[in-house]
Amino acid sequence: MKKGIDYPVIPPVRAVVVLGCGFRRAEGGGLAPGVLARRVAAGVRVARTRGGPATVVVASGGRAWPDGVEADVMAEALVAAGLPAEVVVRERCSLSTRDNAHYAAAALLRRGIDSAVVVTSDWHLPRALVAFGRTPLAVEGVAAPSGPAPPGRRAWRWGRERLLALTTLLALSACSRASAPPAPLADAGAGVQGVDLGAIARAEDARRSKAIPVDAERSHDPVVRRRAARAFARVLEGDDAPLLRALDDEDDAVAAWGGYGLGEGCRGHEDAHVRALAARLASLEATRSVSGDVDARVAVLRALGRCGGDLAEPTLRAWLRRATAAPETLEAAAYALGEVAARRGSLSLESSGALLEAASRAAPVDAALYPLGRTESAAGDELAPRLLATARAALARPGPLRFFAVRALGRAGADAAEELAHVLSSRDYSPPERAEAARALGRLRKEGQASLADALSSVVPDRAEALRADDVGVLRVAVEAAPDELPRKLETSLWALARLEPGPGATPATARRLSQLRCAAAAKLARGGWDSDVLRGCDVGDGEAGERARLASLDRGELTRARRAAWLDLTRSPHRRVREAALELIEKHAEVGAAALPVLAAALASGEPGVVATAADVVHAHPERVLVLAASERRAALDPEAPPPTASPARELDPAVARALRAALAHPWGPDLVETRIALLDAALARPLDEGRAYARAACEDANATVRSRAAKALAAAGDKGATCRPPEAQGKLAPELDAPLTRATRVVLETDAGPLGLRFDPGLAPVAAARFVALARSGFYTGVVVHRVVPGFVVQLGDRGGDGYGGSGDSLRCETSPVPFEPLDVGVALAGRDTGSSQIFVTLARHPHLDGEYAWVGRADGDWNAVVEGDEVKTVRVEP
């Protein structure tokens, strides 16, 4: 550059739009020479000579010709010419020049691009510029050269284009005068004929992305594209291309499913997925209100949280600071930061500050307190006073998100104890909020003990008849939060609970509730005295609560002599969950020694899925506990001529345990008993066992993705470093519900020990699961089932006829997860990994965002689910017509 002379800097072209037309493919499959090939070549020249690395090239054209859809063929040709695939955007909605302008402009404006070069044939360019001139884009035209044509055809083309240009101008002017809003993108065309939604559903259920009809992705009908994107997001076979295409779709719901799928499949691709998600988020309008079941902004934000990484956190933080963004998207950004906090164990000081700022606005984002309750170090000493003040203010705003304020107070230090005690003792707060306050007080340790004692003394009833149904769970959590070293005031409250007596004519359900409270208090008061009077007399029901309290006391000391004998007695309990809890103590108490061997052998041979799985987990975690002196060493010890024993004698798997483990491996476990099968797989490879390797190789070809994944890990841990477990070639059995769908939301009423409870199953997002649960209800499957899991303030879970949470209906369910939230009293499919559902469901008791997208949402519940306790029975089931 010469000194003193300023040369103008010409900015690179930000976007190139290539307009489609009729075409033919060449023999090799590429684009044959002709009009469209010349347009593509001109577009490539503009992008290379006038564009930069970030220049977007839009292939605009949705007409389906015999050899494909215009946009798809153009995109292939653009990439084949050397343009990076990530800069090429397929616009498949347009069927006319006016559509080209409308949809291409929408695609670019969403990306923050307000100018473009339009490339088309020279004879078509005037009409195209008229149409694009009515959009917000600043455009210029570049003409692709015309091919040879006879004079008559050139004259006809000239006249037609002038007439169409005038017609387009008049039509657009009329539209402008009428101020009619543009048609929604969801209404783009009638769709490609012959796309079978049933074929998409079957491909999804079979986990076969290649079976999804090729026309589905490029259909003009957004419903078809949504179904295809949903299927790709649930199949997750490792090919990101369909999800990336869906993410870039003009239809909001299609983009939402694409973003959700990329978030679910982030492992191993974090950086690439985060870049794609962040780029798409930048193109989405922040202020538009959220409507419909799924929203692209919400799905993309949550996907960023699942992926995490150095780019995700600042991107989420920046969105959270957009105070004018739609409230639901601000909540989504906060929830996503919560996932980042949980994964990392902490948040940056800048992110914590942004969350507190959002929670303190004039229109506060109460969800911003959620991440600050997901980790102990979210706020730190610098921000703790602000967190306390912000959470206190949020307590004055009732609603489902107030739960986050209660949890955040538990991270705000000792000064929050007074507010937490008030929440626990006041019925102005919901049972989940009160239970969370009790947990938070326990987390404050010594600082919270006095406040916990004050609150508990005010809520412990003086007689059983005064005990409210939904107080039982709150009191259980408060007792469990009490420290081992009890302050006197807290001890007094626990004694009051331990002495509650059932009134005359108390029902078994009442006795169960009292037993759980009395024995929880007794376990604290016993201070490890497993045979104390307070423990022996605490259970006024069927004995399970008392036995579990005795186990808890035994766990506080060494299991030797009399304590070991008491533990052995509990391993033979008639209550399955007590036996499982007794088996779990083997992992923590090596002093049990050889006494554990017959216990483990009996458990492995029991044929009970949960008991077998628990014993197998012990063997896997501590294989040394099941080893004995090898037979050769024992023979040598009896042989006077044998050499003296070495310092490290040979050891082998205990024969009784080995026989039981072999029998368990040979047992025909049902396809839905995934936890049991995986536990046996891990145990069998923890020690050398010939049958174990064969079992693992068979599991490597299992139809279930979770089983295959664990088989690969187990084989690798056993020395087979190159172990890979691919999906089987043969298609597995499809869900019968595909041919017998549930046509409408259906309510099921459960008459239980806690009263009538409703479940309304909705087939909209999880059609197979919803139909399955209604069919099971009609068949009587749930009659007599007990509630096997209750976490106060979190979930109620049921659906296992065995009563311990390991069983199912005999058939498995593939996951139908969705990018939708789990609100209080939503119903989901209980899982133990991908595609492991069966008959178990859960009902949420509060807002817990970490469940969103990880479990299939199947409907809504009604009734007092906070009054349910473990062991409550479903007496009868009624399906409403």
N, C-alpha and C positions, 0 to 999 in steps of 0.2 A: 504494500500500500504506500502510495506517495504521501510524503508529509504535507499536511495542510489541506488534503482533499478528503472529504467524507463520502464514501460510497454507500448508497442505500442498502440496507440489509433486508433481503426478501425472505419473509418467514416461509418455512416449508408448508406445503399443502397438508391440512389436517385430516382430510378424508377424500376418498374417491368413490363415486357411485357409478357402477357399471350396470346399465339397464339390459334386461334380458329380451329374448325373442326366440322364434323357432330355430331349431337346430337338428343336426344329426350327429351320431357318434361314428367315429372311424372304426375300422376293423379291429384295431388294438384296444378299443374302449374309450379312447380320448375323444376330444371335440374335433369333429370333421371341419375342414376348411369351409368358410361361409361367413355370413353376416355376424353371428355371435362370436366366432373365433376372432374376427377383426376387432370387435368391441373389446374383448378380453385383452388382446394384444395392446390396444391403445391404453387401456386402463393400467396395464403393467408398466408401460412406458412412462405414464404420468406419475405413478407411484415411485418409480425408480429415479426419475430425473428431477421431480419437484417435491417429493415426499421425504419424510424422515423415518427413523426406526419405529416411531409410534403412529405413523399414518395408518388410518383404518380404511380398508377397502370393502365396500358393501356390494355384494352380488345380489341385485334386486330383481326378483322375478319369481312368481309362484305358479305359473302355468305348467301343467303336467303334459308333456309331449310323449310320444311312444318310447323314447329313450331316456326319460327321466324328467325331473323338475328343473326349470331354468336355473334357479339359485344354486342347486346342488352341483349341477354340471359346471357352472361358471366357477364356483368355489374350488372344485377339483382342478380346473384348468389354471386358475390363478396360482394355486399352490404348486402345480406341476411346472409353472413358469418360473418358480423360484421365490415367490412371496412367502413369508412365514405364515404358517397356518393360524397362529394366534391373532394376526391382524385382519384376517378375512372373516367377514360377518355375512351370514346367509339370511336374506330377507325373503321369506317364502309366502308372504300373505298377499302380495299384489297381483292383480289380474289385469291391470290397465296402467297407462302412463300416469293417470291421476293417482292410482294406488301406489305406484312407484314413489311418487313424491311424498305422499302422506306417510307411508310406512318407513321409507328410508330416512326421512327427516326425523320421525319419532325415534328411530334407532340411534341416530347421531346425537340428537338433543339429550337423550338419556345418558349419553356418555360425556356430556358437557361440550360437545362439538357444535359450533354454530355456523360453519362454512364448509363448502365442499366443491369439488370439481365433478360435474356430471358428464359421463362418457356414453355416447350412443352414436348411431350412424348419422352422417351429415344430413340426410334427408329427414331424420326424426328429431334432430336437435332443437329446431325452433319450438315444436310442440312440447318437448320435454322441459325447455326453459320456462315456458309459460306456466306449466304445472308446478315446477319447483319454485317459481317466483312467488307463488301464493303461500309458501311455507315460511317459517321464521329463518330459514337458512339463507346465508349469502352464498350464491352459487355463480359459477362460470361454467361454460360448456366447452368440451373438447370433442371434436367430430372424428369418429373413426371413418377411414376412407370407404367409399362405396366400391363394390365390385363392379365388374362389367355388366351392363344392362342395356337392352335395346332402347332406342329413343322413345317408343311408345310407352314402355313401362316407366321410364324416367319421368315423362310428362304426367302420367296417371298418378305416380307417387307424389310429385310436386303438388298437384291439385288436391289430392286427398289430405296431405299433411297440412296444407294451409286451411282447408275447411275444418279439419279436426282441431287445429290450434285455435281457430276462432270459436268453435263450439266449446272447447275446454275453457277458454277465457270467459265466455258468457256464463257457463255453468258455475265456474268458481266465483265469479262476481256475484251471481245470485246467492250462492251459499254465504258469501261474505256479508251481503246485505241482510240476510236472514239471521246472521250471528248464530247459526246452528253449531253446536259442539261437534267435534269430529267423532265418527263412530268408534266405539270401543274396539280395541284390538281383538277381543274375544269373538267378534262377529265377522271375522275375515273369511268369507267364502263358505261354500257348502261342503267342502272336504273331498278327499279322494275317494272315489267309489270303491267299495269292496274291502275296506279296512274293517276287520272283525275285532270288536272289543273283547269278545270271548277268547280269541287267540292271544291277545295281549295278556289277559288274566291267566290263561293256562301257562304261558311262558314265564310269567312272574312266579306262579306257584311252583313250577318245575325248576326255578332258578336257572333259566336258560335265556340269556340275553340275545343269543343268535336266533332264537325262535320268535322274537318280537318282529312282527311284519315290517319289512323295510319301508313300506309306504307310510307307516304310522308317524314316523318322525317328521315327514315333510307334508303331512296332510294339511289342507287348508282349514280343517275343522279343529279348533283349539281343544275341544274335548278329547279328540283322538290323541293329540300331542301330549296332553296332560296325562292321559292313561299310560302312554308310552314312557314318559319321563318318570312317572311314579314307579313303573315296573323296573326301569333301569336303576332307580334309586334304591330299590329293595333287593334287586339281584346282586349288585356289587361284585361282579366277576373279575374286576381288576382293570377293565378297559374304561378309561376316563372319557374317551372321545364323545360318547352319547350324552354324558352328563355335562360336559363342557358345551356341547351344542345346545342342550336344553337351557343351561344357565344363560346363554346369549339370546334365547328366544324372546320375541316381542310380547308374548302372552305372559302376564305376571305369574300365573299359577305354574306354567311350564318352567319358568325361570326359578320359581321357589323350589320345585321338586329337584331341579338340577343342582341348585345350591345345597339343598339338604343332602342329596346323595354324595356330593363331593365332601361335605363335612363328615359323613359317616365313613367314607372310605379314605380318610386323610392319612392314616398310618403309612409311613414310608413315602408319602408324597406331600408332606406338610408345606414345604416352601412353594411348590408349584400350585397347589390348591389355594393357598392363602393369596398368592398373587392374582389368580383368576377371580377369586371371590372379592378381593378388595377392588379390583378393576370394575367388576360388575356393580358393586355397591356404589362406586363413584358416579355411575351413570343413572342411578335411580333417584327419583324425586323424593326428597325427605318429608315434605309437608303433606303429601297426599294422605287422606285418611285410609285406614285399613278396613278392608271389607273382604268377605269370603272366608273360607276355611283356612286357606294358606295365603301367605303374602311373601313376595320375593325378598323384600327388605328384611323382614323378620327372619326368614329362613337363612338368608346369607349371613346376617349378623350372628345368629346362633351357630352356624357352621364355622365361622371364624373362631368362636370360642372353643369349639371342639378341636379345631386344628391347633390353636395356640401359636406360639412362635413370636419372634421379635417384631414381625410386621403386624400381627393380629392385634396385639394389645394397643399400640398407638392408633390403629385404625378404629377400633372400638371406642377408645377414649375420645377421639375426635368426633365421632358420631354422637356420643353422649353429650357433648358440649353444644350440639345444635339444638338450642332450646325450643326452636320453632318446629322441630321434627314431630311427626305423628307420635302421640304418647306411647302407643304399642311398640313402636320401633325403639324409643328410648328405653323402655322396659327390656326389650330384647337385647340391646347393647349392654345393659347392666347385668342381665342374666349370663350373657356370654363372658363378661369379665369375671363373673363368679366361677365359671368353668376354668378360666385361666388361673384364677387364684387357687382353686382346688388342685389343679394339676401341678402348679409350681410350688404350692405351699406358701405363697406370698404374692403380694402385688407391689408394684413400684409406688413410691411415695406420690408421684404425679398422678397415677391412676386412682389412688385412694383419695387424693384431694379432689379430683374431678367427680368422683362418686359422691363425696360429701357436698360438693357444690350443687350437683343435680338434686340431691335429696333436700336441699335447703332453699330451693327456688320458690318464687311466689306460687308457681304451679309445681309443687314438689314431685320428684320421681321417687316414690316410696320404694320401688324395686332397687334403687341404687344402694340401699342398705344390705341387700342380699349378699353381694360379694364380701362385704366387710364382716359377715358372719360365717364365711366359709373357711377362714383360716385364722389362726391365733395372732398372726403378725400382720393382718391386713392394714391396720391403721398405724400401729407403732406409737411410741410415746409422744411423738411430735403432734399427732392428730387425735390422740385419745380424748382430750377435752372437747374437740369439735364433734367427734363421734358421739360422745355422751349427750351433748346438747341437741344434736340432730335427732338421735334416737328418742330422746325425751319428747321432743316436739312431735315426732311421728306417732307416739302413743296416743295422742289426742285425735288421731284420724282413724276411726273404725273402718274395717274392711279386711279383705283377705290378705293384703300386703302388710298389715300391721304386725303380722307374725315375724317379718324380717326385723322390725324394730326391736322386738323382744329378744330375738337371737343376737342382734348387734350389741345390745346392752351387756350381754355376757362377755363381750370382748372389750368393754369400755372401762374396766377396772373396778376397784372396790366401791367407788362412789355411785355405781349403778345398783348396788345391793338393795337400797331402799325401794327404788322403783320396781325392781324385780319381785321383791316380797309383796308389794301391793298388787302386782299383776297376779301372782300365785293365789293370793287370799281373796281376790275380788271376783265375784260372778259377773261383773261388767265385761269381763274378758271371756273369750271362748275357751273350751277345754284344751284345744291345741296350744293356744297362747299361754295358758296357765301351766301346761306340762312343759313347754319350752322354757318358761321362767324358772321352773324347778331345776331343769338341767343347767341353766345358766348360773343359778346360785351355787350348784355343786361345782361348776367350773371355777368359780371364784375362790374355792377352797376356804381357808380360814376366814377370809374377809366376808364370805357369804354365809358362814355357818350360823351366826347369830340371827341374821335375817331369815334364813331358812327355818330356824327354830321358831321364830315369832310367827311366820306365816303358817307353818304347819300346825301350831297350837290353835290357830284360829279356824282351821278348816277340818280338823279331826272331829267327827261327830261323837257325842257322848253315848249314843246307842245306835245299834245297827239299823233300826227303823228310820233314822234320820239321814242315812247315807244315800245320796243321790246317785242315780245310775251312771251319769257321766262324770262323777267325782272319782270313781274307782281308778281309772287310768291316771288321773292327775296325782292321786295319792300314791299310787305305785311308783311313779317317776320321782316324786318328792322323797319317798323312803330310799329308793336306790341312790339318790343324790347325796344322802347323808354320809358323812365321813365314817371311817372305822372307829376313830376315837371320838365318842359321842359327847358333846356338851350336855350338861345336866338338863337344860330345858328341852333339848331335842330328844333326849332319852325319855323324858316324861311323856312327850307326844307319842313316841313309838310304843311305849307300854300301853298307852290308851288304845292304840290301834290293835296291839296284840291281844287285848282283852275284850274286844268287841264280841258280843255273844249273839248268835242267831236267835231271833224271836220265835215264839211258838208257831209251828206250822210253816217254818221257812222252807222255801222250795230248793231243789238241788242247785238251781242257778244262783240263788242268793247265797247258799252255802259255798259255792265255788268262788264267788266274789269275796266273801269274807275270808275264806281260806287263803286266797292269794294275798290279801292285805295283811292278815295276821301273820302269815309265814314270812312275808317279806320283812315285816318289822321284827319278827323273832330272829331271823337270820342276822340282823344287825345287832340285836341285843345279846345274842349268844356269844358273840366275839370269838367265833371258832369252836365253841363248845358244842360239838355235833350231837352229844347226848344230853344236852341240857333240858330241863323241864319245859322251858318256854318253847323249844322246838318240838318236843314230843307231843305237846298238846295243841299245836297251832292249827292243824288241819281239821276242819269240821265237815269236810266233803269226802271226795273219793280217794284222798291220800296223795295225789300227785304233787300238790303244792308243798306238802310237808316233806316229801322225799327230795324235791328239788332244793328246798331250803337246807336240808341236811347235807346234800352234796356241796352247796355253797360254803357251808361251815367246814366240811372236810377239806375243801380246797385251800383253806387258810392255814393248814398245817401239813406236816409230813404224813404221808399215808403209810404208817408203820404200825405193827401190832394191832391193837384194838381198832384203830382208825382204818387200817387196811381191811380188817374183817368187815367193818361197817360198809366200806366202799364195795367190797366184793358182794355183799348182800344187795346193794343197790344195782349192781350190774345184772341182777336177776329180777329186777322190778317188773311187775305186770304192765307198767306204763312205758310205752315205747320211747317217748322223749326222755324219760329219766335214764333209760339204758343208754341212749345215745350220749347224753350229757356225762354219764359215768365213763363211757369209753373215751370221751374227749379229755378227761383228766389224765389219761395215760401219757399224753404228750407233755404235760406239765410236771409229772411226778415220776422221775426216773427211779425213785426208791421203791416203786412197786415191784420192779424186778421181774423175776420169773412168774410171779402171780398173774402178770398180764397175759401170758401166753395162752392158757386155756380160755381166758375171757375173749381174746381176739379170735381164736379159732372158732369158738361157739358163735360169735357174732357174724363172722364170715360165712358160716354154714347155716345161718338162720333163715335165709331166703327172703328177709324183709329188706326192701330196697334202702331205706334210710339207715338201718342198723348196719347193713353190709357196707354202704358207702362210708359211714363214719369210721368203721374199723379199717377199711382200706385206706382212708385218709391218714390214719395213725401209722399204718405200715409205711406209707409213702413218705410221711414227714420224718419218721424215726425208724428207718429199717434196722438199725442196730439193736432196737428193742426186741426184735423177733429172731435174733440169731442165738444159736446154742453151739456148744462145742461139737465139732464135726465127729462123725462116727469113727473115722480113722484115728482121731486123737483119743477117743474113749477106749478103743481097742488097744491102742498103744499104752495107755495108762495101766491096763490090766496085764500087759505082756512084760515079764521081768527082763526079757532080753532086748526090749525096745530101747532106743536112745532116750535120754532124759527129755522132758518137754521143753519147748522153746519159749522165749518170752512172748511170742505172738502166735499162739496155737491157731490152727485152722478152725473156722467157724462156718456154719451152714444155717439155712432157714429151718426153723423149728418144724419137725415133721408134721405135727398136728396143724400148725398154721399153713404149711405148704399144701396139705391135702384139702383144707377148707378153701384156700385161695384158688386151687385148681378147680374145685367143684363150683365155686362162684363164677369163675371165668367161663365154665361150660354151661352155666345156667342160661336159659333163653329169656333174657331181660327184654321187656317191651321197648319199642322204638322211642317212646316218650320218657323212659327212665335214663335220661342222658347223664344226670349227676352220678348215678350208680355205675354206669358203664365207664365213665371217665375216671372215677375214683379207682375202679378195679384196674384199668389200664395203667394208671400211674403206679399203683402198688405192685403190679406184676413185673414192671420194669425197674422198680427200685432195687430189687435183688435179682440175681441170675435165676431165671425160671423159663424153661424152654417154651412153655405154653404162653408165657407173657409176650414174647416177641411175635409169636404167631397171632395172638390176640390183637397186638398193636398193628400188625400188617393188615389184618382184616378190617380194623377200625379205620385204617388209612383209606379204605375204599368205601367208607360208610356214606350213606346219602345225606347225613347231617353234617353241616359245615363245622359246628362246634366240636363234634367228635373227631372229624378229620384234622382240625387244627391242633387239638390236644395230642392226637396220635403222632403228628409230625414232631411236636416238641418233645414228647416222651421218647421217640426213637432217636432224636438228635441227642438228648441227654444220656441215652444208653450207648452212644458211640456211633450211631449211624448219622454222620454229619450232613450227608447229602439227602436226607429224607425229605421228600415232598409228597404231599397228599392232594391230588387233584380230584375234582368232582368226577364221579363215575360217568362213563359214556352213556350207559343206559338210563333213560328217564325213569325216575321213581314214580310211585303211585301219586296221582293228583288228588287233591282234596275233593271229596264227593260234593261238598257244598257249592262247588263251581257250577254244578248242574242242578242244584236245588237252592238258589239264593234266597236270602231273607229280603223280602220286597219292601219292608217298612220297619221303622223303629218299633220294637216290641218290649213291653214291660213284663218283668218277672217279679213276683212277690214271694219273699221268703218269710215264713213264720218261724221265728227263732226265740231262743231264751231271752233275747234282748228286745223282743217285740217284732212287729212287722217291719221288714226292710225291703225297699224296692230297688230294682236294677233295670234300667231302660237301655237295651242293646240297640245301637245304631249302626246299620251296615254301610254308612257313607264312606268311611275311611278304611274300615277293616271288615269287608263283607264276609270273608270266610270265617273269621273268628266269631263275629256276631252271630252268624247262622249256626256255628258249632255250639255256642253256649246256649242258645235258645233250644236247639235240638236236645242237648243234654238235660236241660231243665224239663222239657216235655217228657223225656224218657224216665224221669225219676232219679237220675244220677245224683242230684244234689240233696235228695231227701236223706236225712240221717248224717250228713257230712258235718264235721265240727270245724269251727274256726281255729286254725292251727297257728296263726301268727297275728298278734296285735302289738303295734308300737304306738303308744299314745301320742297323738299329734302328728303321726306320720301315715301309717296304713293299717288297714284290716285286710287279711288275706285268707282265702278259703278255696276249696275245690279239690282237696286230696282226701279220698275215702280212707286212706291209712292214717290220717291225722297228724303227720309229722312234716308235711311239705315236700316229700320226695316223690310222691305218686302222681298219677294222672289218670286219664280215661282209657289208656291203651294206645291211643293214636296221637301223633305229634301235630303241632301247628307251626307253619312257617310264619315268620315275622311279617306283620303288616304295619310297621311303624310309620309315623308321619310327623311332619314338622309342625305339630300343634301342641298347645300347653296342657298340662294336667292341673286343672283347677281343683279346689276342694270338692269332694264328692264326685270326682270323675272315676271311671272304671277302666282298668287296664289289664292286659294279659301278663300274668306272672311268668318270668323267664329265669333260666339259669345259663344263659348264653344265647347266641344267635340261633333262631329256629328251634327253640326248645320249649315252646308253649304246648299246653295240652288242655287241661280242664280247670286249671287254677286261675283265679282272678284276684285283683286287689282293688280296694277302694281307698282313695286318698282322703286324708282328714284335714289337710292344710295345703297351702301352695308350696310345692317342692320342685323348683325348676329343673333340678338335675335329672328328673324323670322324663322331661320333655324330649320327644324324639327317640328315646332309648327303648320305649315300650309301646305296644300298640294300644291306641285309645279306642275303646269299644262302646263307650256310652256314659250315662250319668246315673248316679244313685240318689235315693231319697230315704228319709227315715233317720233315726237317731243312731248313726253308726259310731258316735263317740261313746255310746253306752255298751258296746260289744267288748267282751273279754275273751281271752283264749279259752277254748273248751266249750264255748257256747255252741249249741246244736241247732241245725236247720231241721225243724219238725216237719214242715210241709212246704211244698213248692206249688205255686199257681202261675200259669202263663196267661196273661190277659189276652182276650181276643182282639 
